[in-house]
Amino acid sequence: MRALRLTAWQHEPELLDVDDPEPGPGAVLVRIGGAGACHSDLHLLHDFAPGLLPFDPPFTLGHENAGWVESVGAGVTGLEPGQPVAVYGAWGCGRCGRCLQGMENYCENRAEFRREGCGLGFDGGMAPLLLVPTARHIVPLTDLDPVDAAPLTDAGLTPYHAIKRSLDQLVPGSTALVIGAGGLGHLAIQILTAVSAARVVAVDQSPDALELALAVGASHGVLAGDTAAAEVREITKGRGTDLVLDFVGVDATIALAAAVARPLSDVTLIGVGMGSFPFSFFTVPYEVSLASTYWGSASELHEVVALAEAGKIRAHVERYSLDDAARAYTDLAAGTLRGRAVIVP
C-alpha cells in the first residue's frame, strides 16, 4: 500500500510503498476513512532535530484517525469487520498508573519504547490501513462519518481536556479567550459553548478564521495585533478573562494571554509555537495558573465523540486525497485552511 511517511527530520514527507500490516494477537487493523493533518506535524517536518524527541523516523504520519474495522487479531472481542471506529492516538505502556486511568498521553514508561503514539514514532493513518496494537485504543462510532470523526481524536480531544480541567472557572458571567481559531480553536469554541456558560472570544490573525469562529459560537472576534489585549479587556469591561486557551504558543500570544488574564484565572498553553514567557511575582496577576497540556485521556475521547454524536460539535473539514496529502501540509503552513485538513485514502 501507499503511505505518507516522514523519512528524516527536517525533511518533506514522501509517498512510499510499504507492506500491508497484519494484526497480531490483541491488535486491530483499521481501514482508514480519514486522517487529520495537524499543525504539530509541521514541527515534525521542519523544526525538530535528531535527539530532541524520544523517537526517530521513519514512520507513517497521521495521529488523528477514524475508519472501519478491517480485521482483528486473536483474542479481540466486541469488534466486527466493517464497524466504524475512531482511534485514540496516545499509545502508552498500558500498565502504569496514568495508563490505567486512561491517560496514556501521560504514560510514565514512555522512555521504554521511545515512541509517543500513532503517527508519532509508530506508523500513523495516512495510508489505507492502520495497525492499532490493542483494542483499548478503539472508540466505536454510531452515526459519525469517519472523515468528520478523525479530527475529534486530537483537534477535539486536546481542547476538551484543557477545557474540562478549568470548568470551575467557566461560570455564568465568565469569559474564555481562544487564541488561534484554526483546527483546534474552532472546535474549542464549540466545546466551550456546549459544556459551559462562558462567553467565548476568539483572537486570530486571519479574518477568515475569525469569520469561522463567529459562525461556530464565538461572541466576539478580535484581530491579532498591538490592540488585541485592549480590545479583549474592553469586551470584558476591564475585568479580564477567566480562561485563556493559547493554540499558537509563540511569544506574542503567551504575552497576550498574560495581559488579559484576571486574578485567579487559568492560562493554558496548547500550541507548540516554542514561545516562552518570563514568570515572576510581578509578570502575571495574583493566582493566575499557567499550565501546558498534551492531548487527553481515552475516556475523554469517548465524551468528545458523544458530544459530536449529539450534534453539539462538528469539525469543519477540508478533504484531500492521499496523493495530495503533502499539499495539505503546504496549505496548513500557508494558513489558507479553514478548520481541519483530512486525508481520505
JOPEQUI-V539709 format. One line per field, one symbol per residue. phi: phi as a letter, one per 40 degrees, with the letter a starting at -180 (. if undefined). A space follows every 10 residues. Layout:
phi = ???
//
This chain:
phi = .cacbccacf accbcbcbcc cbccdgcbcb cccabccbcc cccdcbbcbd gcbcabccac chbbaaibcc abcdgcbgbb dgccabbccc bbcgbcdccc cgcccbdcbd ccbfacicgb hcccbcacbb cbcaccccbc bbbccdcccd cccbcccccd cccccbcccc cdgcbbbbcg bcdccccdcc cdccbacccb bbbacbdccc ccdccbhcca bbcciccccc ccccccfgcg ccabbbcbgc dcccccdccb ccdgcbbbcb cccgcaacba dbcbddfccb abbbfacccc cdcccccccc gcbaccbbcb cccbcccdcc ccccgccbgb cbcbd
//
